[in-house]
Amino acid sequence: MEKTVHNDVCQRTEHKDERVRLRNVRTGEVGLTFSCTPSGETIQVELENGMLDSWPPEECEEL
């Protein structure tokens, strides 16, 4: 995920309470965003099975 897309996803998640659907390109897992770390190093996602995970932006793509 490019930096501008990452910033947009975090803005929508943090300021508009929008849950953005992402796919981890490395693992193929799909989840909905619920937070971004303050430093922007990871995106916290809720996986389809309800578990929580953190992904680096470079492993994410918006669906």
Secondary structure, 3 states (H helix, E strand, C coil): CCHHHHHHHHHHHHHCCCCCEEEECCCCCEEEEEEECCCCCCEEEEECCCCEEEECHHHEEEC
